[in-house]
Amino acid sequence: MPADPTRVVADLLELRSLTSAEVDGGIPQTVGGEPSSAPPLGSARLAWTEPWVQAREWFASTFDGVPVETHVDPAGNLWTTLVGARPERIVLGSHLDSVPNGGWLDGCLGVLAGAEVLRGLHRDGVELPVSISVVDWADEEGARFGRSLFGSGAVSGTLDVEAVRGLVDNAGELLGDVVARHGVELDTILTAGDVLPSIVASAELHIEQGPMLEAAGLRLAALHGILGVERRMVRVKGQACHAGATPIPMRRDPTVAASRMALAVRDLGLEHDAFTTVGVWRVHPSVPTAVNGRTEFSVDMRHLSRDTLDALVAGLDELVARIAREENVEATVDVLWSIDPIEFHPDLVQFAADVVEERSGVRHVMPSGPMHDSAEMSRAGVPTVMMFTPSLGGLSHTHIEDTATADLELAVTAFDDLVRRMIGWAADRLAAEAAT
């Protein structure tokens, strides 16, 4: 039988119960669009932590009785493969890791939907011309160390090993030390890319994480691409001094300078019709009786145009330098991450748009503002596509993230349709390549 969407929703709820923690002071939440009487729960699957490991162990158990091959690659990505007539594979999946106190759908919907598509193909006894792999990409969120798409970036080859080697989390732990405890060695991590020649196509189902589909009354969308991202860390250095002894005009206060910069970052986004966000915010020494000596903050900038991204980068450099001069502080802008805008494969976008129209009655194609592991697949030259289901209230990365159960089930059914079309397409593509 085809993929069972009710199984996916049940799995999502089980994962939520296993790897979520009660949110102190959390507001009441809905689950599947219905009010929940349970305490507010936020996902606790931060990458490289025990709940994340627990989620993966549980996920592996969902394939009991299915003849799959499972392994973890040198970047920490978890692969589950149903072997077909050829070793070349279609890759399905997303990520099980979450932001702190995140929602119950972000990322894991794509992994669990991919798993059920795979199980459905096995139940149907489909003679697969190619293999099907479901992958849980390691550390998609980058919530702990600031480098998103960690595992998929290692596979695509875009991960700069030396740049991430010195990254630290809020507890001061080095990224290299943390991932090593999970069997990942930075010196060999890029060998995870050895799988690339075997990947013939990639597909991912995800919640929208924004308000556009709900606002338009739409239940499903195909994606034609993803906005590009430029992410920076701005470090401002002034002079720490006593809060009661140094008059304000005589201070070199990096927090005041950084605050002005943060407001200017918002204006920069409005000027270019772009998404600009100040996320991380750290101060030192962070005591009530002292003017801080150092302040640092992250800036995330997104747009579908490479030229606009370049203008945003130039604008950020200019405003940081100008405000630093005016406030008599020092400031640097360090690159955290950069990725060009992504355009998905036109054949697969066409398939996805057809399925969206057939299943929802409306043909809708849009880009994604949030970044996804599919971007790295596309960057590596893999034909890639994505589908979206709405987010209630346009909310994500919060414990009140939700999607109506009916929409989740519709999305799983449509995703199954898409994958089954991709199987024939992939087989034809490989045959054509062999003929030439």
Residue, then its C-alpha position, 0 to 999 in steps of 0.5 A: m500500500p502507499a505511504d500511510p500518512t496516519r503512521v507519520v503523524a503517530d510517529l511525530l507524536e511519539l518522537r515528541s513525547l520521547t524527546s521534548a521537555e516541558v517549557d517553563g512558563g510556556i503558553p498553551q499549544t495546539v497539536g495538529g491544530e487542536p488544543s492540547s491539555a498536556p504541559p507545553l513541550g519544546s523539542a530538546r533534540l539539540a545536535w550532539t546531545e543525548p536526546w538527539v542520540q535517543a531520537r536516532e535510536w528510536f528512528a532506527s527501530t521504526f524499520d523493524g521487519v524492513p530489509v534496510e541497510t543502515h550506517v552513519d557516515p564520517a560526518g555523522n549523517l544517518w543513512t537508511t537504504l532500501v536497496g534496489a536493482r542499482p546502487e544509485r539512489i534517490v535521497l529522501g529526508s531532512h533532520l531530526d535535530s532541533v533548536p532549543n525548545g523548538g517545535w514538533l515538526d521542523g525537520c523531523l516531518g521530512v525524515l519520518a515522511g521519507a521513512e514511511v514512503l520507503r516502508g510503503l514501497h517495501r509493502d507494495g513489493v515495488e521492484l525498485p530500479v534504483s535504491i532509496s535512502v532516507v537520511d537524517w542530516a547531522d546538525e542541520e540547525g547549527a544551533r549550538f555552534g552557528r554552522s548550519l547544514f553541517g552534515s550535508g555541507a560535509v557531503s557537498g564539500t562546502l564545509d570549511v573544516e578549518a573555519v569550523r575547527g575553532l567554533v565553540d558553544n555557549a559552554g566553551e566546548l570546541l566543536g571538534d571535541v564535541v563531534a569526536r565524542h559522536g565518532v566524527e573526526l574533522d580531519t576525515i569528515l569530507t570523505a562523507g562526500d564519497v556518496l555523491p556519485s551514487i545520488v541521482a536525485s533528492a527530495e525533502l518535505h518540510i513545514e513552511q515555517g512562515p505565514m504565506l501559505e496559511a495567509a493565502g488559504l493554501r495547503l501545499a506548495a512546490l518549491h523552485g528554490i531557496l533564498g541565499v544566506e550571508r551570516r556574520m558575527v560582529r565583534v565590538k570591543g570597547q573599554a570595561c569600566h565601573a558603572g558608577a564612576t565613568p560618566i556616559p560621555m567618557r565611556r567607550d561602550p561596545t553594547v551601545a555601539a552594537s545596539r545602534m548597529a542592530l537597529a541599522v541592520r533592521d533598516l538595511g533589510l527594509e531598504h533592500d526588501a530582504f530578511t535581516t536578523v540579529g540572533v546571537w547576542r553576547v556581552h562581557p563581563s555581563v554584570p550590572t555594575a560594569v560597562n561591558g568591554r566586549t559585545e558580539f552579535s550575529v547577523d543573518m541576511r537572506h534574499l533570492s538575488r545574489d546582487t542584493l546579498d552582495a549589497l547587504v554585505a557591503g551595507l553591513d560592513e559600512l554601517v559597522a565601521r561608521i558606528a564604530r567610529e562614532e562610538n569610539v570602539e573597535a569592530t570586526v565582521d567575521v564570516l560565519w556562513s555564506i550560501d548562494p541562492i538555490e534553484f531546484h531542478p526544473d523537471l522535479v519542480q514540474f513533478a512537484a507542482d503537478v502533484v500539488e495541483e492534483r492533491s490540493g486543487v491549486r498549483h502553487v510554486m514558491p521559494s523557501g526563506p529558511m535554509h534546508d539540507s536540500a540546498e547542499m544537495s543542489r549545490a553539489g549538482v544533485p537534481t533536487v526538489m522540495m515541498f511545503t505544508p503550512s505552518l499555523g500562525g506562520l510560526s516555527h523554531t518555537h514550542i507552539e509550532d504546529t500544522a493541522t493534522a489534515d494538512l500533514e496527512l495531505a503533504v505525506t500523500a503528495f510526497d509519496d506521489l512525488v517520490r514514485r514519479m521520481i523513481g521512473w525519472a531517475a531510472d530513465r536518466l541513468a539509462a540515458e546516461a549509460a546509452t551515451 
